[in-house]
Amino acid sequence: MNGDETADARSVALDAYLARRAGQGFHVETRSGMQAVIVRRHRLYVVLRWFAPRRSQQRLVVSVDQHGEVTSLAAEPVRW
């Protein structure tokens, strides 16, 4: 597999993962070719962001390795 085919396979794997997570209420905040930050906000986000900021939203960093394996880790909260 050459570099272009590897990049395409990684992009397809990331697209599929993001589509599954969109079905769970996540939205893409930022995205590059092999990485994305996705977020799901609580339905009471406006209130919770002041009183319980960690519970107001869930942010994940999603990345794809050279073998097409998708991993996600908790992202740092947005700092204002």
HTML snippet that shows the backbone in 3Dmol.js (N, CA, C, O; Angstrom):
<script src="https://3Dmol.org/build/3Dmol-min.js"></script>
<div id="view" style="width:600px;height:400px;position:relative"></div>
<script>
const pdb = `
ATOM      1  N   MET A   1       0.840  -1.172   0.000  1.00  0.00           N
ATOM      2  CA  MET A   1       0.000   0.000   0.000  1.00  0.00           C
ATOM      3  C   MET A   1       0.887   1.237   0.000  1.00  0.00           C
ATOM      4  O   MET A   1       1.820   1.340   0.796  1.00  0.00           O
ATOM      5  N   ASN A   2       0.595   2.172  -0.890  1.00  0.00           N
ATOM      6  CA  ASN A   2       1.404   3.391  -0.902  1.00  0.00           C
ATOM      7  C   ASN A   2       0.804   4.435   0.033  1.00  0.00           C
ATOM      8  O   ASN A   2      -0.224   4.189   0.663  1.00  0.00           O
ATOM      9  N   GLY A   3       1.439   5.590   0.123  1.00  0.00           N
ATOM     10  CA  GLY A   3       1.017   6.625   1.065  1.00  0.00           C
ATOM     11  C   GLY A   3      -0.391   7.135   0.828  1.00  0.00           C
ATOM     12  O   GLY A   3      -1.123   7.390   1.784  1.00  0.00           O
ATOM     13  N   ASP A   4      -0.787   7.290  -0.443  1.00  0.00           N
ATOM     14  CA  ASP A   4      -2.127   7.800  -0.747  1.00  0.00           C
ATOM     15  C   ASP A   4      -3.208   6.801  -0.344  1.00  0.00           C
ATOM     16  O   ASP A   4      -4.249   7.190   0.184  1.00  0.00           O
ATOM     17  N   GLU A   5      -2.962   5.513  -0.593  1.00  0.00           N
ATOM     18  CA  GLU A   5      -3.938   4.490  -0.225  1.00  0.00           C
ATOM     19  C   GLU A   5      -4.077   4.383   1.288  1.00  0.00           C
ATOM     20  O   GLU A   5      -5.175   4.175   1.804  1.00  0.00           O
ATOM     21  N   THR A   6      -2.960   4.525   1.993  1.00  0.00           N
ATOM     22  CA  THR A   6      -2.992   4.475   3.454  1.00  0.00           C
ATOM     23  C   THR A   6      -3.793   5.654   4.004  1.00  0.00           C
ATOM     24  O   THR A   6      -4.615   5.492   4.906  1.00  0.00           O
ATOM     25  N   ALA A   7      -3.542   6.846   3.447  1.00  0.00           N
ATOM     26  CA  ALA A   7      -4.270   8.035   3.894  1.00  0.00           C
ATOM     27  C   ALA A   7      -5.758   7.905   3.606  1.00  0.00           C
ATOM     28  O   ALA A   7      -6.585   8.315   4.420  1.00  0.00           O
ATOM     29  N   ASP A   8      -6.107   7.333   2.444  1.00  0.00           N
ATOM     30  CA  ASP A   8      -7.519   7.144   2.109  1.00  0.00           C
ATOM     31  C   ASP A   8      -8.182   6.150   3.056  1.00  0.00           C
ATOM     32  O   ASP A   8      -9.308   6.375   3.502  1.00  0.00           O
ATOM     33  N   ALA A   9      -7.494   5.055   3.366  1.00  0.00           N
ATOM     34  CA  ALA A   9      -8.056   4.057   4.277  1.00  0.00           C
ATOM     35  C   ALA A   9      -8.250   4.651   5.671  1.00  0.00           C
ATOM     36  O   ALA A   9      -9.245   4.359   6.335  1.00  0.00           O
ATOM     37  N   ARG A  10      -7.316   5.473   6.113  1.00  0.00           N
ATOM     38  CA  ARG A  10      -7.435   6.105   7.419  1.00  0.00           C
ATOM     39  C   ARG A  10      -8.601   7.088   7.431  1.00  0.00           C
ATOM     40  O   ARG A  10      -9.351   7.160   8.404  1.00  0.00           O
ATOM     41  N   SER A  11      -8.747   7.836   6.357  1.00  0.00           N
ATOM     42  CA  SER A  11      -9.840   8.802   6.268  1.00  0.00           C
ATOM     43  C   SER A  11     -11.195   8.097   6.256  1.00  0.00           C
ATOM     44  O   SER A  11     -12.144   8.564   6.886  1.00  0.00           O
ATOM     45  N   VAL A  12     -11.286   6.982   5.547  1.00  0.00           N
ATOM     46  CA  VAL A  12     -12.533   6.208   5.508  1.00  0.00           C
ATOM     47  C   VAL A  12     -12.857   5.657   6.891  1.00  0.00           C
ATOM     48  O   VAL A  12     -14.014   5.677   7.312  1.00  0.00           O
ATOM     49  N   ALA A  13     -11.843   5.166   7.602  1.00  0.00           N
ATOM     50  CA  ALA A  13     -12.064   4.639   8.958  1.00  0.00           C
ATOM     51  C   ALA A  13     -12.550   5.744   9.889  1.00  0.00           C
ATOM     52  O   ALA A  13     -13.451   5.523  10.698  1.00  0.00           O
ATOM     53  N   LEU A  14     -11.954   6.937   9.778  1.00  0.00           N
ATOM     54  CA  LEU A  14     -12.379   8.059  10.614  1.00  0.00           C
ATOM     55  C   LEU A  14     -13.797   8.491  10.258  1.00  0.00           C
ATOM     56  O   LEU A  14     -14.596   8.773  11.151  1.00  0.00           O
ATOM     57  N   ASP A  15     -14.121   8.548   8.967  1.00  0.00           N
ATOM     58  CA  ASP A  15     -15.480   8.908   8.544  1.00  0.00           C
ATOM     59  C   ASP A  15     -16.514   7.944   9.123  1.00  0.00           C
ATOM     60  O   ASP A  15     -17.561   8.374   9.607  1.00  0.00           O
ATOM     61  N   ALA A  16     -16.225   6.651   9.075  1.00  0.00           N
ATOM     62  CA  ALA A  16     -17.158   5.647   9.589  1.00  0.00           C
ATOM     63  C   ALA A  16     -17.354   5.805  11.097  1.00  0.00           C
ATOM     64  O   ALA A  16     -18.480   5.725  11.589  1.00  0.00           O
ATOM     65  N   TYR A  17     -16.262   6.030  11.830  1.00  0.00           N
ATOM     66  CA  TYR A  17     -16.352   6.213  13.279  1.00  0.00           C
ATOM     67  C   TYR A  17     -17.167   7.460  13.614  1.00  0.00           C
ATOM     68  O   TYR A  17     -18.021   7.428  14.500  1.00  0.00           O
ATOM     69  N   LEU A  18     -16.902   8.556  12.909  1.00  0.00           N
ATOM     70  CA  LEU A  18     -17.631   9.799  13.174  1.00  0.00           C
ATOM     71  C   LEU A  18     -19.118   9.648  12.855  1.00  0.00           C
ATOM     72  O   LEU A  18     -19.961  10.225  13.543  1.00  0.00           O
ATOM     73  N   ALA A  19     -19.441   8.883  11.826  1.00  0.00           N
ATOM     74  CA  ALA A  19     -20.852   8.648  11.494  1.00  0.00           C
ATOM     75  C   ALA A  19     -21.545   7.867  12.618  1.00  0.00           C
ATOM     76  O   ALA A  19     -22.683   8.172  12.974  1.00  0.00           O
ATOM     77  N   ARG A  20     -20.853   6.854  13.180  1.00  0.00           N
ATOM     78  CA  ARG A  20     -21.440   6.101  14.302  1.00  0.00           C
ATOM     79  C   ARG A  20     -21.655   7.002  15.512  1.00  0.00           C
ATOM     80  O   ARG A  20     -22.704   6.950  16.155  1.00  0.00           O
ATOM     81  N   ARG A  21     -20.672   7.817  15.816  1.00  0.00           N
ATOM     82  CA  ARG A  21     -20.780   8.697  16.986  1.00  0.00           C
ATOM     83  C   ARG A  21     -21.817   9.798  16.762  1.00  0.00           C
ATOM     84  O   ARG A  21     -22.432  10.260  17.723  1.00  0.00           O
ATOM     85  N   ALA A  22     -22.023  10.228  15.521  1.00  0.00           N
ATOM     86  CA  ALA A  22     -23.067  11.225  15.237  1.00  0.00           C
ATOM     87  C   ALA A  22     -24.438  10.662  15.596  1.00  0.00           C
ATOM     88  O   ALA A  22     -25.319  11.397  16.042  1.00  0.00           O
ATOM     89  N   GLY A  23     -24.613   9.377  15.404  1.00  0.00           N
ATOM     90  CA  GLY A  23     -25.857   8.720  15.793  1.00  0.00           C
ATOM     91  C   GLY A  23     -26.064   8.713  17.295  1.00  0.00           C
ATOM     92  O   GLY A  23     -27.185   8.515  17.764  1.00  0.00           O
ATOM     93  N   GLN A  24     -24.993   8.927  18.061  1.00  0.00           N
ATOM     94  CA  GLN A  24     -25.067   8.974  19.518  1.00  0.00           C
ATOM     95  C   GLN A  24     -25.131  10.406  20.035  1.00  0.00           C
ATOM     96  O   GLN A  24     -25.061  10.628  21.243  1.00  0.00           O
ATOM     97  N   GLY A  25     -25.264  11.386  19.129  1.00  0.00           N
ATOM     98  CA  GLY A  25     -25.430  12.774  19.541  1.00  0.00           C
ATOM     99  C   GLY A  25     -24.168  13.618  19.521  1.00  0.00           C
ATOM    100  O   GLY A  25     -24.201  14.767  19.963  1.00  0.00           O
ATOM    101  N   PHE A  26     -23.058  13.089  19.023  1.00  0.00           N
ATOM    102  CA  PHE A  26     -21.819  13.864  18.959  1.00  0.00           C
ATOM    103  C   PHE A  26     -21.786  14.712  17.693  1.00  0.00           C
ATOM    104  O   PHE A  26     -22.349  14.344  16.662  1.00  0.00           O
ATOM    105  N   HIS A  27     -21.113  15.855  17.795  1.00  0.00           N
ATOM    106  CA  HIS A  27     -20.903  16.746  16.661  1.00  0.00           C
ATOM    107  C   HIS A  27     -19.414  16.984  16.503  1.00  0.00           C
ATOM    108  O   HIS A  27     -18.682  17.016  17.492  1.00  0.00           O
ATOM    109  N   VAL A  28     -18.958  17.153  15.268  1.00  0.00           N
ATOM    110  CA  VAL A  28     -17.546  17.402  15.014  1.00  0.00           C
ATOM    111  C   VAL A  28     -17.246  18.865  15.328  1.00  0.00           C
ATOM    112  O   VAL A  28     -17.865  19.775  14.776  1.00  0.00           O
ATOM    113  N   GLU A  29     -16.292  19.070  16.218  1.00  0.00           N
ATOM    114  CA  GLU A  29     -15.858  20.422  16.579  1.00  0.00           C
ATOM    115  C   GLU A  29     -14.745  20.877  15.641  1.00  0.00           C
ATOM    116  O   GLU A  29     -14.806  21.974  15.086  1.00  0.00           O
ATOM    117  N   THR A  30     -13.728  20.031  15.465  1.00  0.00           N
ATOM    118  CA  THR A  30     -12.652  20.287  14.509  1.00  0.00           C
ATOM    119  C   THR A  30     -12.258  18.960  13.880  1.00  0.00           C
ATOM    120  O   THR A  30     -12.482  17.892  14.451  1.00  0.00           O
ATOM    121  N   ARG A  31     -11.663  19.047  12.690  1.00  0.00           N
ATOM    122  CA  ARG A  31     -11.248  17.823  12.014  1.00  0.00           C
ATOM    123  C   ARG A  31     -10.086  18.097  11.075  1.00  0.00           C
ATOM    124  O   ARG A  31     -10.041  19.118  10.389  1.00  0.00           O
ATOM    125  N   SER A  32      -9.147  17.159  11.062  1.00  0.00           N
ATOM    126  CA  SER A  32      -8.083  17.141  10.068  1.00  0.00           C
ATOM    127  C   SER A  32      -8.189  15.800   9.343  1.00  0.00           C
ATOM    128  O   SER A  32      -9.176  15.086   9.516  1.00  0.00           O
ATOM    129  N   GLY A  33      -7.209  15.456   8.554  1.00  0.00           N
ATOM    130  CA  GLY A  33      -7.278  14.209   7.803  1.00  0.00           C
ATOM    131  C   GLY A  33      -7.319  12.965   8.659  1.00  0.00           C
ATOM    132  O   GLY A  33      -8.029  12.016   8.328  1.00  0.00           O
ATOM    133  N   MET A  34      -6.573  12.942   9.757  1.00  0.00           N
ATOM    134  CA  MET A  34      -6.460  11.738  10.571  1.00  0.00           C
ATOM    135  C   MET A  34      -6.897  11.917  12.012  1.00  0.00           C
ATOM    136  O   MET A  34      -6.730  11.005  12.822  1.00  0.00           O
ATOM    137  N   GLN A  35      -7.453  13.072  12.351  1.00  0.00           N
ATOM    138  CA  GLN A  35      -7.821  13.345  13.732  1.00  0.00           C
ATOM    139  C   GLN A  35      -9.028  14.273  13.772  1.00  0.00           C
ATOM    140  O   GLN A  35      -9.231  15.082  12.867  1.00  0.00           O
ATOM    141  N   ALA A  36      -9.825  14.149  14.827  1.00  0.00           N
ATOM    142  CA  ALA A  36     -10.992  15.017  15.005  1.00  0.00           C
ATOM    143  C   ALA A  36     -11.246  15.214  16.496  1.00  0.00           C
ATOM    144  O   ALA A  36     -10.852  14.391  17.322  1.00  0.00           O
ATOM    145  N   VAL A  37     -11.904  16.308  16.817  1.00  0.00           N
ATOM    146  CA  VAL A  37     -12.400  16.546  18.166  1.00  0.00           C
ATOM    147  C   VAL A  37     -13.916  16.569  18.049  1.00  0.00           C
ATOM    148  O   VAL A  37     -14.486  17.345  17.282  1.00  0.00           O
ATOM    149  N   ILE A  38     -14.561  15.697  18.830  1.00  0.00           N
ATOM    150  CA  ILE A  38     -16.017  15.625  18.789  1.00  0.00           C
ATOM    151  C   ILE A  38     -16.570  15.993  20.162  1.00  0.00           C
ATOM    152  O   ILE A  38     -15.906  15.817  21.183  1.00  0.00           O
ATOM    153  N   VAL A  39     -17.792  16.504  20.165  1.00  0.00           N
ATOM    154  CA  VAL A  39     -18.390  16.968  21.415  1.00  0.00           C
ATOM    155  C   VAL A  39     -19.873  16.591  21.446  1.00  0.00           C
ATOM    156  O   VAL A  39     -20.562  16.616  20.427  1.00  0.00           O
ATOM    157  N   ARG A  40     -20.345  16.241  22.655  1.00  0.00           N
ATOM    158  CA  ARG A  40     -21.770  16.014  22.892  1.00  0.00           C
ATOM    159  C   ARG A  40     -22.142  16.846  24.104  1.00  0.00           C
ATOM    160  O   ARG A  40     -21.589  16.667  25.189  1.00  0.00           O
ATOM    161  N   ARG A  41     -23.073  17.746  23.911  1.00  0.00           N
ATOM    162  CA  ARG A  41     -23.499  18.622  25.006  1.00  0.00           C
ATOM    163  C   ARG A  41     -24.729  18.071  25.698  1.00  0.00           C
ATOM    164  O   ARG A  41     -25.622  17.500  25.071  1.00  0.00           O
ATOM    165  N   HIS A  42     -24.750  18.256  26.992  1.00  0.00           N
ATOM    166  CA  HIS A  42     -25.900  17.871  27.800  1.00  0.00           C
ATOM    167  C   HIS A  42     -27.080  18.758  27.400  1.00  0.00           C
ATOM    168  O   HIS A  42     -26.879  19.899  26.985  1.00  0.00           O
ATOM    169  N   ARG A  43     -28.283  18.257  27.519  1.00  0.00           N
ATOM    170  CA  ARG A  43     -29.450  19.059  27.114  1.00  0.00           C
ATOM    171  C   ARG A  43     -29.625  20.296  27.983  1.00  0.00           C
ATOM    172  O   ARG A  43     -30.281  21.250  27.564  1.00  0.00           O
ATOM    173  N   LEU A  44     -29.052  20.301  29.187  1.00  0.00           N
ATOM    174  CA  LEU A  44     -29.093  21.475  30.060  1.00  0.00           C
ATOM    175  C   LEU A  44     -27.747  22.203  30.057  1.00  0.00           C
ATOM    176  O   LEU A  44     -27.332  22.753  31.077  1.00  0.00           O
ATOM    177  N   TYR A  45     -27.080  22.203  28.927  1.00  0.00           N
ATOM    178  CA  TYR A  45     -25.731  22.754  28.792  1.00  0.00           C
ATOM    179  C   TYR A  45     -25.616  24.189  29.299  1.00  0.00           C
ATOM    180  O   TYR A  45     -24.660  24.519  30.001  1.00  0.00           O
ATOM    181  N   VAL A  46     -26.564  25.032  28.959  1.00  0.00           N
ATOM    182  CA  VAL A  46     -26.485  26.459  29.317  1.00  0.00           C
ATOM    183  C   VAL A  46     -26.408  26.642  30.824  1.00  0.00           C
ATOM    184  O   VAL A  46     -25.676  27.508  31.304  1.00  0.00           O
ATOM    185  N   VAL A  47     -27.140  25.851  31.566  1.00  0.00           N
ATOM    186  CA  VAL A  47     -27.137  25.953  33.023  1.00  0.00           C
ATOM    187  C   VAL A  47     -25.918  25.235  33.617  1.00  0.00           C
ATOM    188  O   VAL A  47     -25.235  25.766  34.492  1.00  0.00           O
ATOM    189  N   LEU A  48     -25.665  24.032  33.129  1.00  0.00           N
ATOM    190  CA  LEU A  48     -24.593  23.217  33.704  1.00  0.00           C
ATOM    191  C   LEU A  48     -23.201  23.804  33.477  1.00  0.00           C
ATOM    192  O   LEU A  48     -22.306  23.593  34.295  1.00  0.00           O
ATOM    193  N   ARG A  49     -23.008  24.530  32.390  1.00  0.00           N
ATOM    194  CA  ARG A  49     -21.662  25.059  32.148  1.00  0.00           C
ATOM    195  C   ARG A  49     -21.218  26.033  33.230  1.00  0.00           C
ATOM    196  O   ARG A  49     -20.020  26.265  33.396  1.00  0.00           O
ATOM    197  N   TRP A  50     -22.170  26.611  33.972  1.00  0.00           N
ATOM    198  CA  TRP A  50     -21.825  27.517  35.072  1.00  0.00           C
ATOM    199  C   TRP A  50     -21.693  26.797  36.409  1.00  0.00           C
ATOM    200  O   TRP A  50     -20.860  27.166  37.237  1.00  0.00           O
ATOM    201  N   PHE A  51     -22.510  25.775  36.621  1.00  0.00           N
ATOM    202  CA  PHE A  51     -22.557  25.120  37.922  1.00  0.00           C
ATOM    203  C   PHE A  51     -21.823  23.780  37.972  1.00  0.00           C
ATOM    204  O   PHE A  51     -21.339  23.380  39.031  1.00  0.00           O
ATOM    205  N   ALA A  52     -21.737  23.097  36.857  1.00  0.00           N
ATOM    206  CA  ALA A  52     -21.037  21.804  36.779  1.00  0.00           C
ATOM    207  C   ALA A  52     -20.383  21.678  35.410  1.00  0.00           C
ATOM    208  O   ALA A  52     -20.826  20.879  34.585  1.00  0.00           O
ATOM    209  N   PRO A  53     -19.342  22.451  35.161  1.00  0.00           N
ATOM    210  CA  PRO A  53     -18.762  22.507  33.817  1.00  0.00           C
ATOM    211  C   PRO A  53     -18.289  21.158  33.268  1.00  0.00           C
ATOM    212  O   PRO A  53     -18.364  20.930  32.061  1.00  0.00           O
ATOM    213  N   ARG A  54     -17.816  20.284  34.109  1.00  0.00           N
ATOM    214  CA  ARG A  54     -17.334  18.979  33.629  1.00  0.00           C
ATOM    215  C   ARG A  54     -18.483  18.084  33.155  1.00  0.00           C
ATOM    216  O   ARG A  54     -18.278  17.193  32.330  1.00  0.00           O
ATOM    217  N   ARG A  55     -19.661  18.314  33.663  1.00  0.00           N
ATOM    218  CA  ARG A  55     -20.824  17.510  33.263  1.00  0.00           C
ATOM    219  C   ARG A  55     -21.590  18.120  32.111  1.00  0.00           C
ATOM    220  O   ARG A  55     -22.478  17.473  31.556  1.00  0.00           O
ATOM    221  N   SER A  56     -21.270  19.353  31.733  1.00  0.00           N
ATOM    222  CA  SER A  56     -22.050  20.041  30.714  1.00  0.00           C
ATOM    223  C   SER A  56     -21.821  19.501  29.306  1.00  0.00           C
ATOM    224  O   SER A  56     -22.713  19.570  28.461  1.00  0.00           O
ATOM    225  N   GLN A  57     -20.631  18.965  29.053  1.00  0.00           N
ATOM    226  CA  GLN A  57     -20.365  18.411  27.736  1.00  0.00           C
ATOM    227  C   GLN A  57     -19.289  17.331  27.818  1.00  0.00           C
ATOM    228  O   GLN A  57     -18.494  17.288  28.756  1.00  0.00           O
ATOM    229  N   GLN A  58     -19.289  16.473  26.822  1.00  0.00           N
ATOM    230  CA  GLN A  58     -18.283  15.420  26.714  1.00  0.00           C
ATOM    231  C   GLN A  58     -17.498  15.674  25.433  1.00  0.00           C
ATOM    232  O   GLN A  58     -18.073  15.713  24.345  1.00  0.00           O
ATOM    233  N   ARG A  59     -16.179  15.846  25.564  1.00  0.00           N
ATOM    234  CA  ARG A  59     -15.314  16.099  24.403  1.00  0.00           C
ATOM    235  C   ARG A  59     -14.318  14.950  24.267  1.00  0.00           C
ATOM    236  O   ARG A  59     -13.740  14.494  25.253  1.00  0.00           O
ATOM    237  N   LEU A  60     -14.127  14.490  23.033  1.00  0.00           N
ATOM    238  CA  LEU A  60     -13.201  13.404  22.751  1.00  0.00           C
ATOM    239  C   LEU A  60     -12.281  13.786  21.599  1.00  0.00           C
ATOM    240  O   LEU A  60     -12.704  14.435  20.643  1.00  0.00           O
ATOM    241  N   VAL A  61     -11.012  13.375  21.701  1.00  0.00           N
ATOM    242  CA  VAL A  61     -10.068  13.479  20.590  1.00  0.00           C
ATOM    243  C   VAL A  61     -10.043  12.108  19.938  1.00  0.00           C
ATOM    244  O   VAL A  61      -9.732  11.109  20.586  1.00  0.00           O
ATOM    245  N   VAL A  62     -10.370  12.063  18.660  1.00  0.00           N
ATOM    246  CA  VAL A  62     -10.430  10.816  17.907  1.00  0.00           C
ATOM    247  C   VAL A  62      -9.292  10.823  16.897  1.00  0.00           C
ATOM    248  O   VAL A  62      -9.125  11.793  16.157  1.00  0.00           O
ATOM    249  N   SER A  63      -8.501   9.742  16.861  1.00  0.00           N
ATOM    250  CA  SER A  63      -7.410   9.666  15.891  1.00  0.00           C
ATOM    251  C   SER A  63      -7.349   8.274  15.278  1.00  0.00           C
ATOM    252  O   SER A  63      -7.850   7.301  15.842  1.00  0.00           O
ATOM    253  N   VAL A  64      -6.716   8.206  14.100  1.00  0.00           N
ATOM    254  CA  VAL A  64      -6.577   6.947  13.380  1.00  0.00           C
ATOM    255  C   VAL A  64      -5.087   6.677  13.193  1.00  0.00           C
ATOM    256  O   VAL A  64      -4.348   7.547  12.732  1.00  0.00           O
ATOM    257  N   ASP A  65      -4.642   5.461  13.555  1.00  0.00           N
ATOM    258  CA  ASP A  65      -3.229   5.133  13.390  1.00  0.00           C
ATOM    259  C   ASP A  65      -2.960   4.632  11.966  1.00  0.00           C
ATOM    260  O   ASP A  65      -3.869   4.586  11.137  1.00  0.00           O
ATOM    261  N   GLN A  66      -1.718   4.262  11.692  1.00  0.00           N
ATOM    262  CA  GLN A  66      -1.310   3.855  10.350  1.00  0.00           C
ATOM    263  C   GLN A  66      -1.951   2.543   9.909  1.00  0.00           C
ATOM    264  O   GLN A  66      -1.925   2.218   8.722  1.00  0.00           O
ATOM    265  N   HIS A  67      -2.527   1.783  10.841  1.00  0.00           N
ATOM    266  CA  HIS A  67      -3.188   0.514  10.522  1.00  0.00           C
ATOM    267  C   HIS A  67      -4.702   0.677  10.375  1.00  0.00           C
ATOM    268  O   HIS A  67      -5.404  -0.307  10.144  1.00  0.00           O
ATOM    269  N   GLY A  68      -5.211   1.893  10.503  1.00  0.00           N
ATOM    270  CA  GLY A  68      -6.639   2.145  10.382  1.00  0.00           C
ATOM    271  C   GLY A  68      -7.410   1.932  11.663  1.00  0.00           C
ATOM    272  O   GLY A  68      -8.640   1.892  11.638  1.00  0.00           O
ATOM    273  N   GLU A  69      -6.723   1.792  12.789  1.00  0.00           N
ATOM    274  CA  GLU A  69      -7.372   1.604  14.091  1.00  0.00           C
ATOM    275  C   GLU A  69      -7.753   2.966  14.666  1.00  0.00           C
ATOM    276  O   GLU A  69      -6.918   3.865  14.758  1.00  0.00           O
ATOM    277  N   VAL A  70      -8.998   3.109  15.045  1.00  0.00           N
ATOM    278  CA  VAL A  70      -9.506   4.371  15.582  1.00  0.00           C
ATOM    279  C   VAL A  70      -9.457   4.319  17.103  1.00  0.00           C
ATOM    280  O   VAL A  70      -9.901   3.347  17.714  1.00  0.00           O
ATOM    281  N   THR A  71      -8.915   5.369  17.708  1.00  0.00           N
ATOM    282  CA  THR A  71      -8.890   5.484  19.165  1.00  0.00           C
ATOM    283  C   THR A  71      -9.473   6.823  19.565  1.00  0.00           C
ATOM    284  O   THR A  71      -9.389   7.796  18.816  1.00  0.00           O
ATOM    285  N   SER A  72     -10.061   6.869  20.740  1.00  0.00           N
ATOM    286  CA  SER A  72     -10.598   8.132  21.247  1.00  0.00           C
ATOM    287  C   SER A  72     -10.184   8.288  22.704  1.00  0.00           C
ATOM    288  O   SER A  72     -10.188   7.335  23.484  1.00  0.00           O
ATOM    289  N   LEU A  73      -9.833   9.507  23.038  1.00  0.00           N
ATOM    290  CA  LEU A  73      -9.423   9.855  24.394  1.00  0.00           C
ATOM    291  C   LEU A  73     -10.193  11.090  24.833  1.00  0.00           C
ATOM    292  O   LEU A  73     -10.604  11.901  24.003  1.00  0.00           O
ATOM    293  N   ALA A  74     -10.384  11.231  26.123  1.00  0.00           N
ATOM    294  CA  ALA A  74     -11.052  12.429  26.648  1.00  0.00           C
ATOM    295  C   ALA A  74     -10.204  13.653  26.337  1.00  0.00           C
ATOM    296  O   ALA A  74      -8.988  13.648  26.530  1.00  0.00           O
ATOM    297  N   ALA A  75     -10.860  14.701  25.854  1.00  0.00           N
ATOM    298  CA  ALA A  75     -10.171  15.946  25.527  1.00  0.00           C
ATOM    299  C   ALA A  75     -10.250  16.894  26.707  1.00  0.00           C
ATOM    300  O   ALA A  75     -11.146  16.796  27.546  1.00  0.00           O
ATOM    301  N   GLU A  76      -9.322  17.788  26.757  1.00  0.00           N
ATOM    302  CA  GLU A  76      -9.329  18.818  27.789  1.00  0.00           C
ATOM    303  C   GLU A  76     -10.550  19.723  27.582  1.00  0.00           C
ATOM    304  O   GLU A  76     -10.964  19.940  26.443  1.00  0.00           O
ATOM    305  N   PRO A  77     -11.123  20.248  28.652  1.00  0.00           N
ATOM    306  CA  PRO A  77     -12.247  21.174  28.493  1.00  0.00           C
ATOM    307  C   PRO A  77     -11.773  22.467  27.836  1.00  0.00           C
ATOM    308  O   PRO A  77     -10.612  22.859  27.954  1.00  0.00           O
ATOM    309  N   VAL A  78     -12.696  23.109  27.147  1.00  0.00           N
ATOM    310  CA  VAL A  78     -12.376  24.384  26.507  1.00  0.00           C
ATOM    311  C   VAL A  78     -12.153  25.422  27.579  1.00  0.00           C
ATOM    312  O   VAL A  78     -12.961  25.554  28.499  1.00  0.00           O
ATOM    313  N   ARG A  79     -11.078  26.151  27.471  1.00  0.00           N
ATOM    314  CA  ARG A  79     -10.801  27.217  28.423  1.00  0.00           C
ATOM    315  C   ARG A  79     -11.167  28.548  27.785  1.00  0.00           C
ATOM    316  O   ARG A  79     -10.780  28.831  26.651  1.00  0.00           O
ATOM    317  N   TRP A  80     -11.905  29.350  28.512  1.00  0.00           N
ATOM    318  CA  TRP A  80     -12.362  30.629  27.958  1.00  0.00           C
ATOM    319  C   TRP A  80     -11.398  31.695  28.206  1.00  0.00           C
ATOM    320  O   TRP A  80     -11.624  32.838  27.808  1.00  0.00           O
TER     321      TRP A  80
END
`;
const viewer = $3Dmol.createViewer("view");
viewer.addModel(pdb, "pdb");
viewer.setStyle({}, {cartoon: {color: "spectrum"}});
viewer.zoomTo();
viewer.render();
</script>
